[in-house]
Amino acid sequence: MKTLRITKNLEANLRKKYLNNINTDADLVSLVGVQYDRVVVDVDSSKSGSKTMYEHDGTSWVFIAKVSDIEHELIFTEDRNVYITDKDRKLMKMGDVLPFEDIDDIVAKDPAILNKLFITKKGKIYFYNEDGEYKLVSGGSGAGGTNRLADVNAYADIATSYPKPDDYSAVVVLSDENHDGQKTWYIYEENVWNYQGIYFPETLEIKISLANTRELDIIADTDYTLPLEYLVGKCHLEIYLDGELLVKDTDYVEVGTDSYMSKVIQFKNTIPIESRLMFKRVVSSYMGDSMISRMSKESWMKYFEEAYSDFDNKIKEVGLTLVKNRTPEVINITSTTQTLQTLELNKPIGYQYLVRKIGAGTNVIEIKIGDGTVEKISKSGLTSISLTSDGDFWILEKVSNTRWELLDGFETGSNTNGSFKKEFDGEMICSLYGTEGITTSTWTYPKEFLNTPVVINNIVNGTESYLFYLRLFSINKTNLKYFKLYSTNSGSLSSLGNASGETLNLHAKGRWY
């Protein structure tokens, strides 16, 4: 099922520069671009031949996502323009929707198509409601049909600079005395300048701090100034350490007032100069963090409520669903006695959980979605997964009404039969080290495989008097049975031999789901 993200934005913030599609990722090497340029690669060999999108960070082309993984967007701007993304997720301006000269022309011709949008040549959009009225959806006026006014230095300057603004005019305040000097924006509605929130262009920005380019280590629990700005508490920031995504509030904390701009964080662990850091300010992925959530409730969305009283159902009828959040909900388990973690049922498709075990307890934690019978994990239909050791974690995403998939993570552990590691993609490795003086034996794996694994072994003997070989005569998903052969210095082959200092190492590799 496709997903659609509806936002409002300022015209100047839209990324409109898309280069022509290129055939393969190899063409990126010779493709010239500037910061924020985007390009679609039709066949990306580095991503299994998928169609992908890249953005230029000012130095090189950076992978954004597979095109199929990017949500479609419907964007309304202060210029009264409507944009929608095409099949390659490029913005298309929607215009000439039943155009008329003005509202008088609409009323005179009276097309009277229920819930249809009508646009005038001055940029105003109306819809025809059930009461037989043409209701204004958004009003563009002034030169060129735009209501975006020039920025002012302070909030007090709005009244003197624009004593008689048109409805829906927008203005940015560079240093708002009512909001601690933050950069804010307002929209004029019903004779009042309504505060819309912190003005912040929600565009992708990536900055990289290469290894061995910083003069000193970054000390834990001290303020660190980033090379970019972000909104505190709005999930705008991603930080990667040597390619690994750090977890907010576990690996670092944001510093500043909630919903205000900041350039400061604190790492929870010291970052050595030998490490590579990448800072990524992401475009808001859900309505709660997008610019539309910081607008007055009496603004744009009220028109949709009036025009489409059953808007959600209409969206579903055409195969679209609104996704609230793709930033994982983090659950850190620190209890040494907890054995079960139940995750909520009926989350929207696209919702994610990050579940991590923190602490040295020996308790194994079972993870279920509800009771595990309705919403299951992976195509194999697992009713539960588990965490055993400190630092184990799983990231899950809901992909259908009844299934979640593992996106990342692992589980590790050990017992008297050896050690094991489960990977999110279903691979598992079991190992047994240092078994001494055995001729014939059975190895029961520390964890059972889904089916028969592949076994690798080596025998070590410090005397160098014998060459050892392992012969398997029984192997299944639970255990294997074996006996040894050895050769003497003369090269003759004997059976069932032992030698002083001999050790046997075994490794089994297969799938756990």
PADREN-928390 format. One record per residue (C-alpha): residue number from 1; x, y, z; chain. Coordinates in steps of 0.05 Angstrom, whole numbers, always signed. Layout:
BEGIN
 seq     xx     yy     zz mol
 NUM      X      Y      Z   A
...
// end
This chain:
BEGIN
 seq     xx     yy     zz mol
   1     +0     +0     +0   A
   2    +26    +69    -18   A
   3    +35   +124    +34   A
   4    +21   +198    +29   A
   5    +50   +254    +72   A
   6    +11   +320    +73   A
   7    +49   +383    +94   A
   8    +49   +458    +87   A
   9   +114   +494    +71   A
  10   +141   +560    +47   A
  11   +153   +563    -27   A
  12   +226   +583    -18   A
  13   +240   +519    +22   A
  14   +218   +470    -32   A
  15   +272   +430    -65   A
  16   +256   +440   -139   A
  17   +323   +424   -172   A
  18   +320   +353   -197   A
  19   +370   +333   -250   A
  20   +350   +288   -307   A
  21   +349   +214   -289   A
  22   +414   +175   -301   A
  23   +418   +103   -323   A
  24   +464    +72   -270   A
  25   +501    +91   -206   A
  26   +566    +90   -247   A
  27   +542   +154   -280   A
  28   +546   +190   -213   A
  29   +621   +194   -219   A
  30   +618   +243   -278   A
  31   +553   +278   -257   A
  32   +563   +351   -236   A
  33   +519   +378   -182   A
  34   +514   +431   -127   A
  35   +488   +425    -56   A
  36   +416   +401    -50   A
  37   +412   +378   -123   A
  38   +377   +311   -129   A
  39   +380   +257   -182   A
  40   +345   +191   -193   A
  41   +386   +130   -214   A
  42   +343    +82   -256   A
  43   +385    +19   -242   A
  44   +430    +23   -180   A
  45   +477    -37   -179   A
  46   +497    -21   -107   A
  47   +424    -29    -85   A
  48   +406    -94   -120   A
  49   +386    -58   -185   A
  50   +333    -15   -151   A
  51   +313    +55   -173   A
  52   +345   +102   -122   A
  53   +352   +175   -105   A
  54   +416   +213    -88   A
  55   +428   +284    -62   A
  56   +490   +327    -69   A
  57   +519   +349     -2   A
  58   +564   +402    -33   A
  59   +622   +353    -42   A
  60   +594   +287    -69   A
  61   +530   +249    -83   A
  62   +499   +218    -21   A
  63   +449   +160    -23   A
  64   +380   +181     +4   A
  65   +335   +120     -5   A
  66   +304    +72    -55   A
  67   +250   +110    -93   A
  68   +199    +58    -73   A
  69   +214    +72     +1   A
  70   +202   +147     -4   A
  71   +132   +171    +15   A
  72    +91   +209    -36   A
  73    +80   +282    -15   A
  74    +24   +332    -22   A
  75    +50   +402     -6   A
  76    +13   +468     +2   A
  77    +54   +532     +0   A
  78    +42   +603    +23   A
  79    +39   +623    -51   A
  80    -25   +582    -55   A
  81     +8   +530    -98   A
  82     -4   +456    -92   A
  83    +52   +406   -107   A
  84    +49   +330   -112   A
  85   +105   +281   -124   A
  86   +107   +238   -187   A
  87   +128   +165   -193   A
  88   +201   +185   -182   A
  89   +181   +228   -122   A
  90   +197   +293   -159   A
  91   +153   +353   -144   A
  92   +100   +371   -196   A
  93    +62   +436   -191   A
  94    -13   +426   -197   A
  95    -44   +483   -234   A
  96   -100   +501   -281   A
  97   -152   +465   -238   A
  98   -216   +491   -269   A
  99   -189   +563   -273   A
 100   -234   +625   -270   A
 101   -221   +700   -272   A
 102   -244   +711   -200   A
 103   -297   +692   -150   A
 104   -349   +733   -187   A
 105   -334   +692   -250   A
 106   -342   +628   -210   A
 107   -409   +649   -181   A
 108   -434   +674   -249   A
 109   -417   +609   -285   A
 110   -436   +568   -223   A
 111   -405   +500   -241   A
 112   -432   +473   -174   A
 113   -391   +409   -173   A
 114   -395   +384   -101   A
 115   -327   +386    -64   A
 116   -290   +405   -128   A
 117   -233   +456   -124   A
 118   -236   +518   -168   A
 119   -176   +564   -177   A
 120   -175   +637   -199   A
 121   -121   +669   -241   A
 122    -98   +707   -179   A
 123    -83   +643   -142   A
 124   -144   +637    -98   A
 125   -174   +567    -89   A
 126   -247   +554    -72   A
 127   -288   +491    -62   A
 128   -363   +481    -70   A
 129   -395   +453     -6   A
 130   -460   +418    +10   A
 131   -493   +484    +29   A
 132   -485   +510    -42   A
 133   -429   +558    -24   A
 134   -361   +570    -55   A
 135   -314   +569     +5   A
 136   -244   +600     +3   A
 137   -191   +546    +14   A
 138   -130   +591     +6   A
 139   -125   +663    -18   A
 140    -68   +690    -59   A
 141    -65   +764    -70   A
 142    -15   +819    -84   A
 143    +36   +822   -139   A
 144    +47   +755   -172   A
 145     -6   +722   -130   A
 146    +39   +712    -69   A
 147    +27   +730     +4   A
 148    +98   +718    +27   A
 149   +120   +785    +56   A
 150   +191   +809    +67   A
 151   +223   +787   +132   A
 152   +222   +834   +193   A
 153   +273   +840   +248   A
 154   +225   +836   +308   A
 155   +153   +819   +322   A
 156   +137   +892   +337   A
 157   +158   +910   +266   A
 158   +101   +870   +235   A
 159    +47   +921   +253   A
 160    +87   +980   +227   A
 161   +112   +945   +165   A
 162    +46   +914   +145   A
 163    -13   +953   +175   A
 164    -64   +926   +125   A
 165    -42   +856   +103   A
 166    -84   +809    +61   A
 167   -112   +746    +92   A
 168    -63   +688    +94   A
 169     -2   +734    +86   A
 170    +61   +701   +116   A
 171   +120   +737   +147   A
 172   +184   +712   +180   A
 173   +210   +747   +244   A
 174   +286   +742   +247   A
 175   +291   +752   +322   A
 176   +224   +745   +358   A
 177   +224   +781   +425   A
 178   +164   +739   +446   A
 179   +201   +673   +435   A
 180   +271   +683   +464   A
 181   +299   +714   +401   A
 182   +284   +653   +358   A
 183   +269   +658   +284   A
 184   +193   +650   +278   A
 185   +137   +658   +227   A
 186    +65   +683   +227   A
 187     +4   +680   +182   A
 188    -49   +734   +181   A
 189   -118   +703   +192   A
 190   -184   +736   +213   A
 191   -150   +803   +230   A
 192    -97   +770   +274   A
 193    -25   +751   +263   A
 194    -25   +678   +285   A
 195    +40   +648   +310   A
 196    +60   +587   +268   A
 197   +123   +565   +306   A
 198   +198   +566   +297   A
 199   +216   +581   +225   A
 200   +260   +524   +204   A
 201   +271   +500   +132   A
 202   +257   +425   +137   A
 203   +307   +404    +85   A
 204   +359   +348    +86   A
 205   +429   +370   +106   A
 206   +490   +325   +116   A
 207   +556   +345   +148   A
 208   +616   +298   +157   A
 209   +673   +301   +207   A
 210   +727   +255   +179   A
 211   +772   +212   +222   A
 212   +836   +246   +246   A
 213   +813   +315   +225   A
 214   +792   +339   +295   A
 215   +846   +366   +340   A
 216   +821   +332   +404   A
 217   +776   +276   +427   A
 218   +703   +297   +440   A
 219   +696   +289   +515   A
 220   +634   +255   +543   A
 221   +580   +297   +577   A
 222   +607   +364   +551   A
 223   +574   +411   +501   A
 224   +593   +397   +429   A
 225   +575   +446   +373   A
 226   +548   +414   +310   A
 227   +562   +440   +240   A
 228   +486   +446   +228   A
 229   +423   +469   +264   A
 230   +365   +425   +286   A
 231   +300   +431   +325   A
 232   +305   +403   +395   A
 233   +258   +345   +409   A
 234   +232   +340   +338   A
 235   +270   +278   +313   A
 236   +307   +322   +262   A
 237   +376   +296   +279   A
 238   +412   +231   +261   A
 239   +485   +219   +282   A
 240   +528   +162   +255   A
 241   +593   +140   +289   A
 242   +637   +100   +241   A
 243   +574    +82   +201   A
 244   +532    +61   +262   A
 245   +469   +101   +278   A
 246   +472   +128   +349   A
 247   +411   +126   +394   A
 248   +384   +191   +421   A
 249   +383   +195   +498   A
 250   +427   +133   +501   A
 251   +489   +152   +460   A
 252   +477   +228   +460   A
 253   +429   +280   +486   A
 254   +402   +343   +452   A
 255   +418   +409   +488   A
 256   +369   +467   +485   A
 257   +296   +485   +495   A
 258   +245   +437   +466   A
 259   +221   +458   +396   A
 260   +275   +512   +391   A
 261   +334   +513   +344   A
 262   +401   +489   +371   A
 263   +470   +469   +347   A
 264   +492   +435   +412   A
 265   +491   +363   +436   A
 266   +528   +322   +488   A
 267   +557   +253   +474   A
 268   +549   +202   +530   A
 269   +616   +170   +513   A
 270   +682   +201   +492   A
 271   +690   +203   +416   A
 272   +764   +192   +395   A
 273   +794   +233   +339   A
 274   +803   +168   +299   A
 275   +728   +160   +291   A
 276   +687   +186   +232   A
 277   +623   +225   +248   A
 278   +565   +240   +201   A
 279   +511   +290   +223   A
 280   +446   +286   +184   A
 281   +387   +333   +192   A
 282   +329   +296   +163   A
 283   +264   +320   +133   A
 284   +207   +308   +181   A
 285   +177   +240   +167   A
 286   +111   +248   +202   A
 287    +59   +301   +213   A
 288    +73   +310   +287   A
 289   +143   +337   +272   A
 290   +128   +373   +207   A
 291   +117   +447   +197   A
 292    +42   +437   +192   A
 293    +40   +414   +264   A
 294    +68   +482   +286   A
 295    +12   +521   +251   A
 296    -51   +547   +284   A
 297   -107   +496   +284   A
 298   -152   +547   +252   A
 299   -108   +548   +190   A
 300   -102   +501   +130   A
 301   -127   +436   +158   A
 302   -195   +465   +178   A
 303   -212   +472   +105   A
 304   -201   +398    +93   A
 305   -246   +382   +151   A
 306   -301   +425   +120   A
 307   -289   +402    +48   A
 308   -278   +329    +63   A
 309   -314   +308   +126   A
 310   -293   +236   +114   A
 311   -223   +252    +89   A
 312   -187   +191   +119   A
 313   -235   +143    +87   A
 314   -228   +178    +20   A
 315   -153   +170    +25   A
 316   -160    +95    +40   A
 317   -208    +86    -19   A
 318   -152   +104    -68   A
 319   -101    +59    -34   A
 320    -65   +111     +7   A
 321    -50   +110    +82   A
 322    -24   +165   +127   A
 323    +38   +143   +165   A
 324    +49   +177   +232   A
 325   +121   +158   +248   A
 326   +181   +122   +219   A
 327   +227   +140   +277   A
 328   +230    +79   +322   A
 329   +197    +80   +390   A
 330   +255    +63   +437   A
 331   +245    +12   +493   A
 332   +307     +2   +537   A
 333   +300    -58   +584   A
 334   +343    -51   +646   A
 335   +308    -97   +695   A
 336   +347   -160   +715   A
 337   +282   -197   +731   A
 338   +238   -180   +671   A
 339   +225   -239   +624   A
 340   +170   -213   +578   A
 341   +163   -149   +537   A
 342    +95   -140   +503   A
 343    +91    -90   +445   A
 344    +25    -57   +427   A
 345    -21    -84   +374   A
 346    -55    -44   +318   A
 347     +2     +5   +304   A
 348     -1    +37   +234   A
 349    +37     +4   +178   A
 350   +108    +34   +178   A
 351   +111    +40   +253   A
 352   +178    +18   +284   A
 353   +203     -6   +352   A
 354   +275     -8   +377   A
 355   +279    -57   +436   A
 356   +346    -62   +472   A
 357   +371   -100   +533   A
 358   +415    -57   +578   A
 359   +447    -89   +639   A
 360   +485   -152   +659   A
 361   +426   -194   +682   A
 362   +422   -266   +659   A
 363   +347   -262   +647   A
 364   +324   -279   +576   A
 365   +270   -230   +553   A
 366   +216   -254   +506   A
 367   +186   -202   +459   A
 368   +116   -208   +431   A
 369    +67   -164   +392   A
 370     +6   -170   +436   A
 371     +0   -244   +452   A
 372    +38   -263   +389   A
 373    -21   -297   +354   A
 374    -50   -240   +312   A
 375    +10   -198   +292   A
 376    +71   -241   +281   A
 377   +145   -229   +265   A
 378   +176   -244   +196   A
 379   +147   -284   +138   A
 380   +163   -346   +180   A
 381   +108   -325   +228   A
 382   +148   -322   +293   A
 383   +104   -311   +353   A
 384   +162   -282   +393   A
 385   +236   -264   +392   A
 386   +284   -256   +450   A
 387   +341   -216   +480   A
 388   +394   -252   +522   A
 389   +456   -209   +533   A
 390   +473   -137   +550   A
 391   +472    -96   +486   A
 392   +427   -143   +447   A
 393   +374   -105   +407   A
 394   +321   -113   +353   A
 395   +290    -61   +307   A
 396   +221    -82   +281   A
 397   +176    -48   +229   A
 398   +103    -64   +216   A
 399    +96    -82   +142   A
 400    +24   -108   +141   A
 401    -36   -114   +187   A
 402    -11   -181   +212   A
 403    +65   -180   +203   A
 404   +126   -144   +228   A
 405   +196   -151   +199   A
 406   +264   -146   +232   A
 407   +304    -88   +202   A
 408   +367    -93   +245   A
 409   +394   -123   +309   A
 410   +423   -187   +339   A
 411   +419   -233   +399   A
 412   +480   -266   +431   A
 413   +490   -316   +487   A
 414   +526   -378   +511   A
 415   +517   -441   +553   A
 416   +554   -506   +566   A
 417   +546   -525   +493   A
 418   +581   -463   +466   A
 419   +562   -393   +442   A
 420   +512   -367   +390   A
 421   +494   -303   +352   A
 422   +428   -291   +316   A
 423   +425   -238   +262   A
 424   +363   -198   +240   A
 425   +366   -229   +170   A
 426   +357   -299   +199   A
 427   +429   -322   +199   A
 428   +457   -357   +261   A
 429   +527   -380   +280   A
 430   +541   -429   +337   A
 431   +612   -442   +361   A
 432   +648   -490   +408   A
 433   +720   -477   +425   A
 434   +774   -519   +460   A
 435   +743   -589   +467   A
 436   +802   -633   +488   A
 437   +820   -706   +478   A
 438   +756   -731   +444   A
 439   +754   -788   +395   A
 440   +679   -797   +386   A
 441   +626   -748   +411   A
 442   +561   -711   +401   A
 443   +556   -635   +398   A
 444   +488   -607   +415   A
 445   +485   -536   +390   A
 446   +474   -480   +441   A
 447   +412   -460   +400   A
 448   +372   -503   +352   A
 449   +374   -485   +278   A
 450   +314   -480   +231   A
 451   +345   -534   +188   A
 452   +412   -571   +181   A
 453   +470   -522   +184   A
 454   +539   -522   +151   A
 455   +595   -544   +198   A
 456   +668   -521   +197   A
 457   +721   -549   +244   A
 458   +794   -548   +260   A
 459   +837   -591   +307   A
 460   +899   -562   +340   A
 461   +956   -605   +368   A
 462  +1018   -571   +396   A
 463  +1064   -631   +389   A
 464  +1060   -632   +312   A
 465  +1066   -708   +317   A
 466   +998   -720   +287   A
 467   +954   -693   +232   A
 468   +881   -697   +252   A
 469   +817   -703   +211   A
 470   +744   -699   +232   A
 471   +693   -745   +202   A
 472   +619   -730   +212   A
 473   +572   -789   +211   A
 474   +508   -754   +235   A
 475   +485   -682   +229   A
 476   +417   -648   +238   A
 477   +388   -582   +261   A
 478   +398   -601   +335   A
 479   +466   -634   +339   A
 480   +522   -670   +303   A
 481   +561   -734   +317   A
 482   +633   -745   +295   A
 483   +697   -786   +305   A
 484   +769   -770   +289   A
 485   +822   -800   +245   A
 486   +896   -783   +250   A
 487   +960   -797   +212   A
 488  +1028   -811   +243   A
 489  +1094   -780   +222   A
 490  +1102   -836   +171   A
 491  +1037   -814   +138   A
 492   +998   -878   +153   A
 493   +924   -867   +170   A
 494   +896   -893   +235   A
 495   +830   -882   +271   A
 496   +804   -858   +338   A
 497   +868   -827   +362   A
 498   +883   -777   +417   A
 499   +944   -735   +431   A
 500   +968   -692   +489   A
 501   +946   -619   +484   A
 502   +898   -631   +428   A
 503   +837   -584   +422   A
 504   +778   -584   +375   A
 505   +740   -522   +350   A
 506   +672   -528   +317   A
 507   +629   -476   +281   A
 508   +559   -486   +252   A
 509   +526   -435   +207   A
 510   +453   -435   +185   A
 511   +385   -401   +196   A
 512   +344   -391   +259   A
 513   +281   -369   +222   A
// end
